[in-house]
Amino acid sequence: MLLVRGRAGGTALTGTVYERGEESPSFKGAPDGNAPYVWVCDAFYEVESGGSELELDDRTIRVAFESPMPRGFETREDALSAAEDHVRTQFARVGLNRTDVEVEVIEQRPDEAGGVERPGD
């Protein structure tokens, strides 16, 4: 599994690319389980009231979250490209410049117990 993390404005957003052979989440709206690569990540947008507070640069805004938008892809490159675009788009939706978003890909390996190794473990 690959974590795709974008950082900008003092906060971060992370989504997951499930690779061939890994079990991606199954829920209403999930892509075809036969897709070799599946991208899952929250989407958010700024709201005037309600939502959750988010510290962004030198201001506090309120954001509302949409249901995750799982998408299936045939290649790893296509999945990672879509993941990066998605992360940059979320920050643009709250007023940050897409080019100011630093994106990193973190490869996760299953540990002996069948779980996931976290960075720093």
C-alpha positions in Angstrom: 0.0 0.0 0.0 1.1 3.5 -0.7 0.3 6.6 1.4 0.1 9.8 -0.6 0.5 12.8 1.7 0.2 16.5 0.7 1.4 19.2 3.1 0.6 22.9 2.8 -0.5 25.8 5.0 0.6 24.0 8.1 -1.6 21.0 7.7 -1.6 17.7 5.8 -4.0 15.3 4.0 -3.2 11.6 3.4 -4.9 9.1 1.2 -4.1 5.5 0.3 -3.4 3.6 -2.9 -4.1 -0.1 -2.5 -1.9 -2.1 -4.8 -2.4 -5.3 -6.8 -3.0 -8.2 -4.4 -4.0 -5.9 -1.4 -7.6 -5.8 -0.2 -9.0 -2.4 -0.7 -12.0 -1.2 1.4 -15.4 -2.4 0.2 -18.4 -0.1 0.7 -21.1 1.5 -1.3 -19.5 3.4 -4.1 -16.2 1.5 -4.0 -14.7 0.8 -7.4 -14.8 -2.6 -9.0 -12.8 -5.0 -6.7 -10.9 -6.2 -9.8 -9.1 -2.9 -10.3 -5.4 -3.5 -9.7 -4.9 -0.1 -8.0 -7.4 1.7 -5.9 -7.1 5.3 -4.6 -9.2 6.3 -1.5 -9.0 9.7 0.2 -11.3 12.2 1.8 -12.4 15.4 0.0 -13.1 18.6 1.8 -14.2 22.2 1.1 -14.5 25.4 3.0 -17.9 26.3 4.6 -19.1 29.4 6.5 -20.6 27.6 9.4 -20.7 24.0 10.7 -18.0 21.6 9.7 -14.7 21.3 11.5 -12.1 23.9 12.3 -8.8 23.8 10.4 -5.7 25.9 11.1 -4.4 27.0 7.7 -1.4 29.3 7.6 -2.3 32.2 9.8 -6.1 31.7 9.7 -8.7 29.4 11.0 -11.3 28.1 8.5 -14.2 25.7 8.7 -14.3 22.7 6.4 -16.8 20.0 5.6 -15.8 16.5 4.4 -17.3 14.6 1.6 -17.5 10.8 1.5 -14.2 9.2 0.2 -14.1 8.9 -3.5 -12.5 5.5 -4.3 -11.3 5.2 -7.8 -9.8 2.2 -9.6 -6.8 2.3 -12.0 -5.0 -0.1 -14.3 -1.5 1.1 -13.6 0.5 2.3 -10.5 1.5 5.5 -12.4 -2.1 6.4 -13.2 -3.1 5.8 -9.6 -0.3 8.0 -8.2 -0.9 10.7 -10.7 -4.6 10.8 -9.8 -3.7 10.7 -6.1 -1.3 13.7 -6.4 -3.9 15.7 -8.4 -6.6 14.9 -5.8 -4.4 16.0 -2.9 -3.4 19.3 -4.6 -7.1 19.9 -5.5 -8.2 19.7 -1.9 -5.8 22.4 -0.8 -6.8 24.6 -3.8 -10.4 24.2 -2.7 -9.5 26.1 0.6 -7.5 28.8 -1.2 -4.0 27.5 -1.3 -1.9 27.4 -4.5 -1.7 23.9 -5.9 2.1 24.4 -6.6 2.7 25.1 -2.9 1.6 21.6 -1.9 4.4 19.3 -1.1 3.5 15.7 -2.0 5.2 12.6 -0.7 4.6 8.9 -1.4 5.3 6.6 1.6 5.4 2.8 0.8 4.0 0.6 3.5 4.9 -3.0 4.0 2.9 -5.7 5.7 4.5 -6.8 8.9 4.8 -10.4 10.1 1.4 -10.2 11.9 -0.4 -9.1 8.7 -0.8 -5.5 9.8 0.8 -2.4 8.4 4.2 -1.0 9.4 3.9 2.7 10.2 6.7 5.2 9.6 9.0 5.1 12.7 8.0 1.6 13.7 
